[in-house]
Amino acid sequence: MCLPHCEHMLLTGLFVPMITPFDASGAVAFSALEALARDTLGAGATGLVALGTTAEPSALSAGERRDVLDLLAAVCREWQAPLIVGANDPDQLRILADRPAVVAALSLVPPFLRPGEEGVLAHFAALAAASPVPLVAYHVPYRTAQPMSAAALRRLAAIDGVAGIKLSAGGIDADVIDLMADVPPGFAVLGGDDVVISPLLALGAAGAVLASAHVCTADFAALIEAWRAGDVATARPLGHRLARLSAALFAGPNPTVIKGVLAARGRIPTAAVRLPLLPAGPGAIDAGLMQMR
């Protein structure tokens, strides 16, 4: 890992996109978030992601988002761990300048508009020029409705200020294989599809951003290290087991099942989410707990 804000860094390892826990009154449970962040780093995560989609940022007030960011930045400073922050426009990026724990911003490929590959590339060039920190592009076409070819992703990697990609293509398709066969130097491919993270690591991904790693964090960190070391005998069965866990944790809208599992284990005060999400049912939570055994 490099120093915060460095221009030529390669992000590697396990990053956990933190949930936002709520208490019985519906307020953000900051003490639970702090404990969860410390536990996650203590269990082997390389760093954290603040205000990613797992955090339900659109359901938080501006003040809550600021306080969540401040808390996670403080924890990461204490642990000397890197923090990535979800930020999708110049105003969201601007506030990252005075936070030394922040090494990059996670910026979504523009959703819904379907601007085409050229529009996406122009968007990231403008965003990177305005950003005080490097960008990690979040490519999740099954949510944004904007596909990106491997050739376009390589052009994205060539934009000054774009340090990597959270690759959540929905599986291992031809474009993923094409990209992984020739990843641009210094460009970090971080897997973001929890269920298929093991095969993506086998193809050479530098690390991962995994909501599933709120639980069994040490095992997900070990999976990344095993593939990095070429220890197939360890990585393959571990990847199979964690894929089943991830499938259970994503059986409902993220992060509903993860919150249910964490609450059932006493790590957060409630399983509450905010609309438009609804809490996971007991069957989904039990299935997630079962896969942890």
C-alpha positions as CSV (number, residue, x, y, z in Angstrom):
1,M,0.0,0.0,0.0
2,C,1.2,3.5,-0.7
3,L,0.9,6.7,1.2
4,P,-2.4,8.5,1.1
5,H,-3.1,10.7,-1.9
6,C,-0.1,9.4,-3.8
7,E,-0.6,9.6,-7.5
8,H,1.0,6.3,-8.6
9,M,-0.5,3.7,-6.2
10,L,-1.7,0.2,-6.7
11,L,-4.6,-0.6,-4.4
12,T,-4.4,-4.1,-3.2
13,G,-6.0,-6.4,-0.6
14,L,-9.4,-6.5,1.0
15,F,-11.6,-3.4,1.4
16,V,-14.8,-3.7,3.3
17,P,-17.6,-1.3,2.3
18,M,-19.1,-0.4,5.7
19,I,-22.8,-0.7,6.5
20,T,-24.5,2.1,8.4
21,P,-26.0,0.5,11.6
22,F,-29.1,2.0,13.1
23,D,-30.3,1.9,16.7
24,A,-33.8,1.2,18.0
25,S,-34.9,4.8,17.4
26,G,-33.7,4.7,13.8
27,A,-30.7,6.9,14.4
28,V,-27.2,6.0,13.2
29,A,-25.5,3.8,15.8
30,F,-22.1,5.4,15.7
31,S,-20.6,3.4,18.5
32,A,-21.6,0.2,16.7
33,L,-20.1,1.5,13.5
34,E,-16.8,2.3,15.2
35,A,-16.6,-1.1,16.8
36,L,-17.5,-2.8,13.5
37,A,-14.8,-0.8,11.7
38,R,-12.2,-1.7,14.3
39,D,-13.1,-5.4,14.3
40,T,-12.9,-5.5,10.5
41,L,-9.5,-4.0,10.4
42,G,-8.4,-6.1,13.3
43,A,-9.5,-9.3,11.5
44,G,-7.3,-8.6,8.5
45,A,-9.0,-6.2,6.1
46,T,-6.6,-3.9,4.4
47,G,-8.9,-0.9,4.5
48,L,-12.4,0.3,4.5
49,V,-14.9,2.0,2.2
50,A,-17.1,4.8,3.6
51,L,-20.4,5.8,2.0
52,G,-20.4,3.1,-0.6
53,T,-23.8,1.8,-1.8
54,T,-23.7,-0.8,1.1
55,A,-23.9,2.2,3.5
56,E,-27.3,3.3,2.2
57,P,-25.9,6.8,1.6
58,S,-29.0,8.1,-0.3
59,A,-31.0,7.4,2.8
60,L,-28.7,9.4,5.1
61,S,-28.9,13.1,5.7
62,A,-25.9,15.3,4.8
63,G,-25.0,15.5,8.5
64,E,-25.1,11.8,8.9
65,R,-22.9,11.3,5.9
66,R,-20.4,13.8,7.2
67,D,-20.3,12.1,10.6
68,V,-20.0,8.6,9.2
69,L,-17.1,9.8,7.0
70,D,-15.4,11.6,9.9
71,L,-15.7,8.5,12.2
72,L,-14.3,6.0,9.6
73,A,-11.5,8.4,8.7
74,A,-10.5,8.7,12.3
75,V,-10.5,4.9,12.7
76,C,-8.4,4.5,9.6
77,R,-5.9,7.1,10.7
78,E,-5.5,5.3,14.0
79,W,-4.9,2.0,12.3
80,Q,-2.9,3.6,9.4
81,A,-5.3,1.9,7.1
82,P,-6.4,3.3,3.7
83,L,-10.0,4.6,3.3
84,I,-11.9,4.8,0.0
85,V,-14.9,7.0,0.0
86,G,-18.0,6.8,-2.3
87,A,-18.1,10.1,-4.1
88,N,-19.8,10.7,-7.5
89,D,-19.7,14.5,-8.2
90,P,-17.3,17.4,-7.6
91,D,-19.0,18.6,-4.5
92,Q,-18.7,15.1,-2.9
93,L,-15.1,14.9,-4.0
94,R,-14.1,18.3,-2.7
95,I,-14.6,17.5,0.9
96,L,-12.1,14.6,0.7
97,A,-9.1,17.0,0.3
98,D,-8.4,17.6,4.0
99,R,-8.8,13.9,5.1
100,P,-5.4,12.3,4.9
101,A,-6.7,8.7,5.5
102,V,-8.6,8.9,2.2
103,V,-6.6,7.3,-0.6
104,A,-9.2,7.2,-3.3
105,A,-12.8,8.0,-4.2
106,L,-15.2,5.2,-5.5
107,S,-17.1,6.8,-8.3
108,L,-20.0,5.1,-10.0
109,V,-20.3,4.8,-13.8
110,P,-23.2,7.2,-14.5
111,P,-26.4,5.2,-14.0
112,F,-29.7,5.3,-15.9
113,L,-28.6,7.8,-18.6
114,R,-26.7,5.2,-20.6
115,P,-24.4,7.9,-22.1
116,G,-22.3,5.3,-24.0
117,E,-18.7,4.5,-23.6
118,E,-17.5,7.9,-24.9
119,G,-19.7,9.7,-22.5
120,V,-18.5,7.6,-19.6
121,L,-14.9,8.3,-20.5
122,A,-15.5,12.0,-20.8
123,H,-17.3,12.0,-17.4
124,F,-14.4,10.3,-15.6
125,A,-11.8,12.6,-17.3
126,A,-13.7,15.6,-16.0
127,L,-14.3,14.1,-12.6
128,A,-10.6,13.1,-12.2
129,A,-9.5,16.6,-13.1
130,A,-11.7,18.0,-10.3
131,S,-10.8,15.4,-7.7
132,P,-8.2,15.9,-4.9
133,V,-7.7,12.1,-4.7
134,P,-7.4,9.3,-7.3
135,L,-10.6,7.7,-8.5
136,V,-11.7,4.1,-8.5
137,A,-14.4,3.6,-11.1
138,Y,-17.3,1.5,-10.0
139,H,-18.4,-0.5,-13.0
140,V,-21.6,-2.4,-12.2
141,P,-23.6,-2.6,-15.5
142,Y,-26.5,-4.7,-14.2
143,R,-27.3,-1.7,-12.0
144,T,-26.2,1.2,-14.2
145,A,-27.4,-0.2,-17.5
146,Q,-24.2,1.0,-19.1
147,P,-21.9,-1.8,-20.5
148,M,-18.2,-1.1,-21.0
149,S,-16.0,-3.2,-23.3
150,A,-12.5,-4.2,-22.3
151,A,-11.1,-1.8,-24.8
152,A,-13.1,1.1,-23.2
153,L,-11.9,0.0,-19.7
154,R,-8.3,0.2,-20.8
155,R,-9.0,3.7,-22.1
156,L,-10.5,4.5,-18.7
157,A,-7.3,3.2,-17.1
158,A,-5.2,5.6,-19.2
159,I,-7.1,8.7,-17.7
160,D,-4.8,10.6,-15.4
161,G,-6.1,10.3,-11.9
162,V,-8.0,7.0,-12.4
163,A,-6.2,4.5,-10.2
164,G,-8.4,1.4,-10.6
165,I,-11.8,-0.1,-10.9
166,K,-14.3,-1.9,-8.7
167,L,-15.3,-4.6,-11.3
168,S,-18.8,-5.9,-10.7
169,A,-19.8,-7.1,-14.1
170,G,-22.2,-9.7,-12.8
171,G,-19.9,-12.6,-13.6
172,I,-16.8,-13.6,-15.6
173,D,-17.7,-12.7,-19.2
174,A,-15.6,-12.3,-22.3
175,D,-14.8,-8.6,-21.6
176,V,-13.7,-9.5,-18.0
177,I,-11.4,-12.2,-19.4
178,D,-10.1,-9.9,-22.0
179,L,-9.3,-7.1,-19.4
180,M,-7.7,-9.5,-17.0
181,A,-5.5,-11.0,-19.7
182,D,-3.8,-7.6,-20.1
183,V,-4.4,-5.3,-17.2
184,P,-2.8,-1.9,-17.7
185,P,0.3,-1.4,-15.5
186,G,-0.5,0.4,-12.2
187,F,-4.3,-0.1,-12.7
188,A,-5.9,-1.9,-9.8
189,V,-8.7,-4.3,-10.6
190,L,-10.7,-4.8,-7.4
191,G,-13.4,-7.5,-7.6
192,G,-16.8,-6.4,-6.5
193,D,-19.0,-9.4,-7.2
194,D,-18.7,-11.3,-3.9
195,V,-19.9,-14.7,-5.2
196,V,-17.3,-14.8,-8.0
197,I,-14.4,-13.1,-6.3
198,S,-12.3,-16.3,-6.1
199,P,-12.2,-16.9,-9.9
200,L,-11.5,-13.2,-10.4
201,L,-8.6,-13.3,-8.0
202,A,-7.4,-16.4,-9.8
203,L,-7.4,-14.3,-13.0
204,G,-5.2,-11.8,-11.3
205,A,-7.4,-9.2,-9.6
206,A,-5.3,-7.1,-7.2
207,G,-7.9,-7.3,-4.4
208,A,-11.6,-6.9,-3.6
209,V,-14.3,-4.6,-2.3
210,L,-16.6,-7.1,-0.5
211,A,-19.7,-6.4,1.6
212,S,-19.8,-10.1,2.5
213,A,-16.5,-9.6,4.4
214,H,-18.4,-7.9,7.3
215,V,-18.5,-11.5,8.4
216,C,-15.7,-14.0,8.2
217,T,-13.3,-11.1,7.4
218,A,-10.2,-13.1,8.1
219,D,-11.3,-15.8,5.7
220,F,-11.8,-13.3,2.9
221,A,-8.4,-11.8,3.6
222,A,-6.9,-15.2,3.6
223,L,-8.5,-16.0,0.2
224,I,-6.9,-12.9,-1.4
225,E,-3.5,-13.8,0.1
226,A,-3.7,-17.4,-1.0
227,W,-4.4,-16.5,-4.6
228,R,-1.7,-13.8,-4.5
229,A,0.8,-16.5,-3.3
230,G,-0.4,-19.0,-5.9
231,D,-1.6,-21.4,-3.2
232,V,-4.3,-23.0,-5.2
233,A,-4.8,-25.9,-2.7
234,T,-5.8,-23.4,0.0
235,A,-7.6,-20.9,-2.3
236,R,-9.9,-23.2,-4.2
237,P,-11.9,-24.8,-1.4
238,L,-11.9,-21.6,0.6
239,G,-13.3,-19.8,-2.4
240,H,-16.0,-22.3,-2.8
241,R,-17.1,-22.0,0.8
242,L,-17.0,-18.2,0.8
243,A,-19.0,-18.2,-2.5
244,R,-21.8,-20.1,-0.7
245,L,-21.7,-17.6,2.2
246,S,-21.8,-14.6,-0.2
247,A,-24.7,-16.1,-2.1
248,A,-26.6,-16.4,1.2
249,L,-25.7,-12.9,2.2
250,F,-26.9,-11.5,-1.1
251,A,-30.2,-13.5,-1.1
252,G,-32.0,-10.2,-0.4
253,P,-31.2,-6.6,-1.4
254,N,-27.8,-5.5,0.0
255,P,-27.2,-4.9,2.9
256,T,-30.4,-6.3,4.4
257,V,-29.2,-9.9,5.0
258,I,-25.8,-8.8,6.2
259,K,-27.4,-6.5,8.7
260,G,-29.7,-9.3,9.9
261,V,-26.7,-11.6,10.4
262,L,-24.7,-8.9,12.2
263,A,-27.6,-8.1,14.5
264,A,-28.3,-11.8,15.2
265,R,-24.7,-12.1,16.3
266,G,-24.9,-9.0,18.5
267,R,-22.5,-6.9,16.5
268,I,-25.0,-4.1,15.7
269,P,-28.0,-3.1,17.8
270,T,-30.7,-3.8,15.1
271,A,-31.1,-5.1,11.6
272,A,-32.9,-1.9,10.6
273,V,-32.6,-0.5,7.1
274,R,-34.1,2.7,5.7
275,L,-36.7,2.9,2.9
276,P,-36.9,1.9,0.1
277,L,-35.2,-1.2,1.7
278,L,-37.1,-3.5,4.0
279,P,-35.4,-5.8,6.6
280,A,-34.5,-9.3,5.5
281,G,-36.8,-12.1,6.6
282,P,-35.8,-14.6,9.3
283,G,-35.3,-17.4,6.7
284,A,-32.7,-15.4,4.8
285,I,-30.9,-14.4,8.0
286,D,-30.9,-18.1,9.2
287,A,-29.5,-19.2,5.9
288,G,-26.7,-16.6,6.2
289,L,-25.9,-17.7,9.7
290,M,-25.9,-21.4,8.6
291,Q,-23.2,-20.7,6.0
292,M,-20.9,-19.1,8.6
293,R,-20.7,-22.4,10.5
